[in-house]
């Protein structure tokens, strides 16, 4: 058996970008936080390019020069600043210098002379659009559009005179605009009634259309093309039962790769446009049977990079030759000496809930699970509009090695199963998702390997709320709870979350103006006297999404009632624990807590 620190030292390589000389840049957490590394050949010894204690959030090669842009925040505060790295000299220059503002990277122009980004410098609740020369610094950026909401820049047109802007009203309602860089004129290209998503927007090769994954007029996401003259959407690939959830396109050649989310597993299709909505395919890459994404074409679209993992294969970067589909693993992210053969994969199961609806879940048993004696961690994803998918987790593998089973439900409200399913937990239906947890525990009680007296609720962010709600609604079901950056009180959460996020979150949870009383009534803090199971609360002091006060108030309230509570707050973390030394400290404490109480 390997100790926890070994499992938390399993590395990940991801976020790849292919440079003009087929040099691959990517993020890898070898040093304890994600930094920029580069490789010149598959399986070679990578070169570390950044050396910070803070995490790097993305990297992007210039299309014409041996330089790349990257982003970095401080202490998990999400106030990302932009930097330029000269790959020849190793010199790093700051491109922005507004540490109290968020900067969303919007991509290089095709000649690499300029880049675009969105930032909330003027007003923290809205994002404006900027264009900046590669040699310019800080306040030299040109503000070309003043926004009135949550905007991101999604790419330059083929002739570099326009930008795609994506405006987020909520997780399931977005709009796309085309912004003329010279005049600042913005054209709305997705007028619609009701809610619709327009994800992963990409310019077509003629600059006359935008390709995106949309659910306008459908329950699942399909691949569509927006005609910029008529604003009509033509279907390229129907969604059917499963979402087409992402596309990457080279706007010069029309070569693309799109992904379909099939019960959480990624199916990739690679091809070339033969008309506005027609295409022909080439062989698909050979990848681990799990999840894949982050496609990045080289400047000539002859190859593309992506990252992939499965439950038994840690995340690595792969390069695929476009024409042949021949795929080579470029990175060798370490498994810390733990053999791949020891990693356990899940079974996809479906659990009938209170209303007869089937709830999908991944259930993984440890090796040689004894009948009736196996403890279970019910691990609940955040979002709530996220989805648990079969990617690699060193922490999950550690729990399995210690004899825990792991049950990961995609309760109603999860994405990946259509628009209808996602809205089943909206506002007044919030607690129906908690009932799905109860159904999952009932299913576990019937499983011959499970010890029904040793079931743990664990979750992060919205999953942390689900943990706390499960402990208050069904106190007799749980041996312990682990709440990571979770919501304890919807009212104080909405009052204190980042102002740019509040409207976005109110669309999902309910508004302070109209639903305050209801939000108070379903908040775990209101019912903290019902909690009987020992509780571990973990949070980052710099969390801009779920402020640390959520952890403090629930831990204090439960402790007053003589229920065992442990609280651990990291001063240099935000919405999640990302630095390896902090993760080792945090989850060592969690494991000790579970050893004592479970």
Steps between C-alpha positions, in 0.01 A plus 500: 500500500626846409446799729281801424791724408599263219150513350489879525835512322356341188552764233271634229599655165229694317402830335730445201577753228699421183754761387612606154786245498289217646633567846233410753434712808282366778425529869634243745492493879839335561611775739176499700311761296428504125785667309586537131720230348605435140601195296670469160433130451272230639619341822792744532614673813277808539635849562344697784423856388334664802611474861233649723340373819170616350302301245510573128148485354566473123772530236470593132772507234521795267416383146809662348768540770676286756314662785192414698248667725395358834279598793556483874304604808613536861393275782206366301329842490419462125622852421696362206777715352652442155869446421719446192780244496783522245582136426849585372628703796261379769412862582154555651330839468170599660238601244247625756545672833157531657512253790148579620344404164430171321645456150348239266734412214340550157773374266773622268435670168611284207824696454573487873537879518200549731289314749154555645357453846202588717547658843295657778740790558240776469228337711546169681148388404547533120763406244634725226692394189861605435751457219870538577822484299746227591760764597257710703465481875243566769281798428604523133221263400223651287152473652294430189167409658336579833292204609193482721528140620721193513690498168782284369686526170476182294733565207620719213343483156717362215584853383554630858245780471231351729468309825241253625361604838310259723270649765395276788161571655497168685658159456225409252433831331764669288527729200759550229599832345741605229704808592657718231842590642537823305156651564407332830164403349353184652256281305275253680503175300298269728162665567281239670207448733541302818835350595770383261869423522758579235810324625846473351443759223752488214536696176439316177771520232318761293427735789134491401385253764558395860499135607387421854332240720145617567176368646281767341176320416630168635546315828863404436788696351556460126770637272365793303614775265373856543475684168620854572280649227170341603580392861335167420649182646569201278560158653840342439464209745184414690528450874252214532510350848845636589654846491745612237688693765801660334661590168843625396539626143785630291351804326735481203456136395161409647655209685333427832450262789178481699415298807186320608429431866362144515398428861808693608745335259651702214449394139708709260424566133767652274437633151506777242217726384386434142224762516344732758330209681661197332821321586702188439679313779852369547607228747439579867793508742569199721460631857429360848138398553399796713496872436690719254502867406694820457567448128767735360600494130852586392522813280474288182225272635704192414492374859306578814569457870254409770501361853334174599457277803295214633430371847808279470725735296618836630461810282756542222547691175463318167575615144299373204592518131188638336489292182592161644364528853832360626523605863810527718515564872741789542516541878590248766339655805617293794277262693738540798614140461150359547430238231212573262378148552405585859253771395134405511236589239129565566177330404234727350175438689153658503303555818124546513412814698184605687311596183605201291773693319825316436806670649836404340797435728849352493559231761849367569580219740842447652684181420370204702212695655369293792128425510309736725813670635601754232474870596387737224583861414212666317693763301279781364609738224460878503337733253220411549498491120816294488536127441710229656691335217744206485826697517792424727513592870793407720296568813224265384756229430645547847162448666448188290842370606396551863194280456232764440254465217418823314153593376477807272147601403398744228190617681228698322636838403820349360599585146561237234147354491302770322346834586194352670708295743713802585200710603347239730663661805437868423405730791193346668600151386843529665445233764393241242869457421564421867229233477707347220780455753258318727410269210870436441552402863198268483662334197825463694314340791388227261849433369650183651847652556392820678498563874191725537631642828814642338388731219669841465373809315780697331477786252641833385339838421134426421592143593592640840146637532370157405707344779364742756144465372524121506622512860209722603228328296602139567717507812465129572656393166851634544807397696677830419501798265783684320405846372756662266438870412127439537196728533344502849257790460372601157420854617847582633655318204313715248564816700876440511590317178682698228266764360566387141361156596193595704245533219638185343450304824160647581371360171572154640431532872241777524535872564556686824218736409233240422610179668681605819263321737511181297879513474524533877264206545714257296839621626682239708591764757131540580479132589845452651342361817406188298862408425611194696792369295856626560582780256825611333497847340774602254529841331733758341511849651520667157197326350318756279217261410393352833647737761673347799225625733290206383747258658541702816132536580404134448803371692430735793129418508550123496781516759266676742281190495777266616527324162864419408616768254836570343561819301806560281543826309797578275601865473660454155217313327177594329212291365665165557832378635748498211854520643643157561639570847159633602321202346725262692432681826126531430431144394731349761274674751189373317632144499586517870151634566338216306725244668377624836130520421443245221 
